Amino acid sequence: MIDKTIRALMVGLAVYLYYIFIANDFSILRAIIKILIVSLLLVTMERIKRKSSKKFFAHSSIEAIDKMSEITFIAYIGEMYKRLGYQVNVPTDPIEQEISDLTLYKGGKKFRLKCLHVDEFASIEVMNGLIKNQEKYIKVPFIIVTNGKFLQDSVNKAMETPMILRSRGYLEDYIEQIPKEPKKNRYDLNYN
């Protein structure tokens, strides 16, 4: 809630600064005030970014992922794909809301993301339903991410469609790529 309030204040400050900088006022006092406001805005944005990174690093272990609720898992995977350079959106179309958790965009391509938070293996029934959805909505490929593993039958069926399967090993590899020191740039991941 606090982050949303701070972001709303930052947007308000940005709009205010837009109008201030358009006005032709050459007063030194006003120029100093403008510089201080811009500096405050930049410091606030950096603090929000660091707070977000700390939360992400705190949840970046396979044990923490296994203990997450399904909604938290979806949020974590969404943040993970943001850090990999994708634009992440919640589906707005009612049909897409039923078949996917998130919509990803990268390089002009669209992907549907389905997150499966399971104990050990993704069930065959769930995978068959996802494969049927892929065949029905073939225009956009699915990315299926799970904290468990896929059964070989499911993998074989999915390979016949343009599905991308990401299992526990993918998450473990991603977590290994995360810099151990949170002060580094949040986009400093070389994994895709």
VENWO-V471251 format. One record per residue. N is the residue number from 1. SS is DSSP state (helix for helix, strand for strand, loop for the rest). Layout:
n={N/N}
ss={SS/SS}
This chain:
n={1/2/3/4/5/6/7/8/9/10/11/12/13/14/15/16/17/18/19/20/21/22/23/24/25/26/27/28/29/30/31/32/33/34/35/36/37/38/39/40/41/42/43/44/45/46/47/48/49/50/51/52/53/54/55/56/57/58/59/60/61/62/63/64/65/66/67/68/69/70/71/72/73/74/75/76/77/78/79/80/81/82/83/84/85/86/87/88/89/90/91/92/93/94/95/96/97/98/99/100/101/102/103/104/105/106/107/108/109/110/111/112/113/114/115/116/117/118/119/120/121/122/123/124/125/126/127/128/129/130/131/132/133/134/135/136/137/138/139/140/141/142/143/144/145/146/147/148/149/150/151/152/153/154/155/156/157/158/159/160/161/162/163/164/165/166/167/168/169/170/171/172/173/174/175/176/177/178/179/180/181/182/183/184/185/186/187/188/189/190/191/192}
ss={loop/helix/helix/helix/helix/helix/helix/helix/helix/helix/helix/helix/helix/helix/helix/helix/helix/helix/helix/helix/helix/helix/loop/loop/loop/loop/loop/helix/helix/helix/helix/helix/helix/helix/helix/helix/helix/helix/helix/helix/helix/helix/helix/helix/helix/helix/helix/helix/helix/helix/helix/helix/helix/helix/helix/helix/helix/helix/loop/loop/loop/helix/helix/helix/helix/helix/helix/loop/loop/helix/helix/helix/helix/helix/helix/helix/helix/helix/helix/helix/helix/helix/helix/loop/loop/loop/strand/strand/strand/loop/loop/loop/loop/helix/helix/helix/helix/helix/helix/loop/loop/strand/strand/strand/strand/strand/loop/loop/strand/strand/strand/strand/strand/strand/strand/strand/loop/loop/loop/loop/strand/strand/loop/helix/helix/helix/helix/helix/helix/helix/helix/helix/helix/helix/helix/helix/loop/loop/loop/loop/strand/strand/strand/strand/strand/strand/loop/loop/strand/strand/loop/helix/helix/helix/helix/helix/helix/helix/loop/loop/loop/loop/loop/strand/strand/strand/loop/helix/helix/helix/helix/helix/helix/helix/helix/helix/helix/loop/loop/loop/loop/loop/loop/loop/loop/loop/loop/loop/loop/loop/loop/loop}
